[in-house]
Amino acid sequence: QVQLVESGGGLVQAGGSLRLSCTASGSLTAMAWYRQAPGKQRELVARISSGGSTLWPAAMKGRVDISRDDARNTVYLQINTVKPEDTAVYYCAARDPNRVWDGYDYWGQGIQVTVSS
C-alpha cells in the first residue's frame, strides 16, 4: 500500500502561480494530479509516466507542468496564471506497478486550493 501526502495548497491570488508537492511512501510509479471542484466531477489535471512522459488536457495546455523527483519520491504540479476556476481539492494519484490497464490505484487525501479574484 502506497501512502501519498500532498502539500503546498492554500489561498492563491488570481494571476499567480501554484505549486503542489506529493510525496510517496515508496518509489514513484506512473503518477497524476486530479482535482475536484464543488459540484463537479473529478478531472485530470496532469499525468507523468514512470519514464517522465507528461500529458495534460487541452484546457490546461500552456499553464500546467508536472515533474517528478524519483530520488525524493516526490511529484510536483505547477499551475501558472491561476484563475478562480482552478479552485478545487487537488489529489495526487499513483499507479500500482502491477496494473496492466490505465488508471490509478492509490490516492492522497486531497489538498484544498482556493484562488481569490
Secondary structure by P-SEA (a helix, b strand, c coil): cbbbbbcccccccccbbbbbbbbbcccccccbbbbbcccccccccccccccbbbbbcccccccbbbbbcccccbbbbbbcccccccccbbbbbbbccccccccccccccbbbbbbcc
